[in-house]
Amino acid sequence: VYAPSCAARTMGPAVNDPDRRPLPEVVCSVLEKAGYQVIVPQELKELCCGQPFESKGLSDLADRKAAEMEAALRTVSLDGTYPILLDTSPCAFRLGNFVKDRLPVHDLASFLAEHVLSRLKVTQCREPVALHVTCSTRKMGLEAKLRTIAEACTSEVVIPDGMACCGFAGDKGFTTPELNESALAQLKPTLGGKIREGYSTSRTCEIGLSFHSGRYYRSIAYLLDRCSEPREPLSERERDERGT
């Protein structure tokens, strides 16, 4: 079950980004190449993990929205029979904490690294890429998973020093842009001239990173989709091992 975040559905690619596909389309492409049947909740436009409300101090409203999302995902996943994937790390962190062990909620980085990479034929590109590890990714302990995906796609992955937080802080990059500007003041000179694009797991973070670096920052799903194709058909033994 794939539940695209509000940000992924409303904030598309950067102006002039050569890849014009929205994130949900890219995630579905990767999953389908890996042999998954993707189920998207029908009532998605009404669903939210509650993160935007929690960040404003509206805890009761945030929990109410999370409870609504849990109920909808419980139904479509057949009470957790199917894994649930969120494409934005702050949302995965928020909802994962809310449902705890009640539903199998996966962040994009962990699901791609653990359940998708082995199902794809990946060819490394030659260009170096920058990687931004979001605050939520660090809190979930998924930095290594994110690196695993990037390193499968390219031989040179750069995580700039001193960029622990991008400073976008939810929507404060829009309302208090100087916070984002200060946090990323050294990003552009640190990246140098070789790196032309970067990857992360949060669209709002990627907007600020793109603006202040002069590069295109996208979800890590774009990189994996670009470098991958379906594997050869599974052998009978592999099908038996995977139960497919």
Number of C-alpha atoms within 10 A of each C-alpha: 22 25 22 23 25 19 15 20 15 11 13 17 20 16 8 8 13 9 12 11 12 15 25 18 12 20 25 19 17 24 22 14 19 21 15 14 12 14 14 18 17 11 9 16 11 10 21 24 27 24 23 18 16 15 13 10 11 13 15 12 15 20 20 14 19 22 19 16 23 22 12 17 25 19 13 18 19 11 16 16 13 17 16 23 24 25 28 26 27 24 23 24 21 19 25 22 12 17 15 11 9 12 20 17 25 20 24 26 28 21 19 25 19 13 12 19 19 12 21 21 14 19 14 17 15 10 14 19 24 19 22 28 24 22 20 21 26 13 12 16 12 20 18 15 18 24 20 17 21 27 16 20 25 19 13 16 19 17 16 16 10 12 16 15 16 25 23 24 16 16 14 14 19 15 9 13 14 14 17 22 19 12 18 23 15 16 19 18 9 16 20 10 8 9 17 16 19 25 25 26 26 28 27 21 26 25 20 21 27 19 16 18 21 12 18 21 30 28 25 27 25 21 24 25 19 15 16 20 17 15 14 9 10 12 9 9 9 11 11 10 9 8 7 9
